[in-house]
Amino acid sequence: MPNHFTEPGFTPPDSALGFTAIELMMTLIIAMILLAIAIPSFSRMKAQNHLATTANDFVSAFGAARQTAIVKGRPVTLCAGDQSGCFDTVDWSNGWLAFVDADKSGTLNAGEPVVFTGVARRGDVVVQGNTPVEKPIIFSPLGFASQPGGAFTAGTLRVCVPADIANNARDLVLAKSGRLRVEAKDLSGACPAP
């Protein structure tokens, strides 16, 4: 087999092919600068996605509880809680529970079927309500929202990310009619109760 490097007429290149150490170092420095610029943007995007997803989960939970009450023709209670029952708290971050509430007591009794449970999937999202939504919300078969005892209820549940992003909170405002509206709030990275 002929050796092309030693054959007559072969001229070796003037410079060796490849990268010098300085070229590699400059490439790494440029890559590090670009990453330093991009990582905060990814963090903001991640926080925005967590906020939107959690707010949408709550909008779906309120809508599903109200719709179940209308379709079944029976009161359905939605509260901060888990499979065992409602919590006495304004913090909904640990989960929520919907169940058919035959006696409209706002407490899960034996024989009352659980419609669904949910949990805030992200630890960096704060979910808390004002005093009216501290108590269980009972949706009537007509879709109206009330408290245990029958008084109409209206309140605000705030879904918030303690991050310095634009509109770092969503207020889910519950009307007496049982309908929910979403308001974007810019709280400058803080997450106070509504």
N, C-alpha and C positions, 0 to 999 in steps of 0.2 A: 504494500500500500504506500503510495507516494506521500511524502511529507511536504505540504504546501508551503510551510514556513521556511524551508531550506532550499526550495527549488529556485532556479535562476529566474529572475523577473519579479520575485516577491519583494515588495517594499513594506516593511512594518509601519504601522500608523505612527504619526508623530507623538500622539499622547495615548496613554492607556485608557481603555474604556472603563466606565464605572463612575462612582461618586467619591469625592474627597470627603474627608472627615468634616471639613468646614461646611460643605454643601449639606451633608446630613444633619449637622447641628442647626443650621439655619432653617431647614425644613421642620425639624422638631420644635424649634422656638416658635415658628409661625403657627404650627398646629396647636401648641399650648396656648398661644394668644387667642386663637379662634375658639378653643374650648372654653377659655376663661370668659369670653363674651357670650357664648352659647348656653352655658350651664344655667345662669340665672334666668334666661328666657325659658328654658325647659322647666325650671322650678315653678315659674309663674304659670306656665301652661298646665302643669300638673295640678297646681292648686285650683285653677279655674275649672278644670275637668272634674276634680273631686267635688267642688261646690255645685256645679251643674248636675252631676249625677245624683248626689244626695238630695238636692232640692227636687229633682224629678222623681226620685223614689217616694218622697213625702207627698208630692202632688198626686202620684198614682195611688198611694195608700188612702189618702182622703177621698179621692174619687171612687176607689173600689169599695170603701166602707159605705159611702153614701149610696152608691149604685146597688150594693147588696141589700141595703135596707129597703130601697124602693122595689127591687125585683122580688125579694122574699116577702115583702109586706110586713116586716117585723123590725123592731128597733135593733140597730147595730151600734155598738160602742167601740170607739177608737181611743186608745190611751197610751201613754208611755208605759211600757211593760214588756213582759215576755210570756211564754207559754203558761206560767203559773198564775199570772194575774197582773193587775195594774200597779204601777209604782206611784207613790205620792210625791211627785217631783215635777219641776218645770224643765228638767233635763231629759230630752228625748234621745240623746246620743246613744244610750244603752239599748235602745230598741223600742218597738211599738207592737201593739196587739189590737186586733179587731175580733169581736165576738158577737154573736146574736145574744142580745140582752133582754130576755123575756120580761123581767120585772123592772126594767129601766133603772136599775140601782147603780150602774156604773162599776159594779164589781163582778168578776167572773165567778159564777156559782156553779155547783155541780149540775151537770146536764145541759149547760149552755155551750153550744158548739163554738169552737174557735174558727173564725173565718180565715184569718191569716196572721202571721207575725212577720216582723221585719227588723232589721238591725242596720244601723249606720255602718257601712263597710269600711270606712276610713277613720283612723284615729285622729287625724288632723282636722276633722270637721266638728264644729260645736253646734249642737242643735238644742235650743231652749225656747220656751214659750213664756208668755206673760201669764198673769194670774188666771184669766178665763180658761186657758188651755192647760193649766196645771191640773185641773180636774178632768175626768174622762169626758169625751165629747160623744153624745148620743145622737145618732142620726135617726130621725123618725121615718116611718114608711112613706112619708111625703118628701123626705130629703132634708127637712129642716134640722138645724143643729141645736141641741139643748144640753143642759147640765143635768146631773142626777137631781131629781126633784121636779123637773119639768121646765125650769126657766130657760128662755132662749139664751144661747151663748154666741159670742163673737170674740175673736181674739187673734193674736199673732204668734206664729211660730217662726223663729229666726234660725236660718241655716247659714253658718258663717265659717270662714276660713281665716284664722289669725295670720294672714300674710299681707304683705304690702303690694296688693294688686288692686286694680280699678274694680269697683263694685264687688268688694269682698264678702258681701252678704246678700241673701235673698230672704225677704220677709214674705211668709205665706200668710195672707190675711184671710181669715175665715169670717164670712158674713153670716148673719142670722139665718139666711136662706139655705145655708149649708154649702154654698159655693165658695170656691177658693180663688184668690187672685195672687199673683206673684209680683213683688216689687223688688227691683235691684237697688241695693244700698251701698254707698261707699262710706265705710266706717274707718278709713285710714289704717287698716290693719288690726283694729281692735274688734272685739266680739262682745259688746255689752248685751245684757238681756233687753228684749224689746220693750 
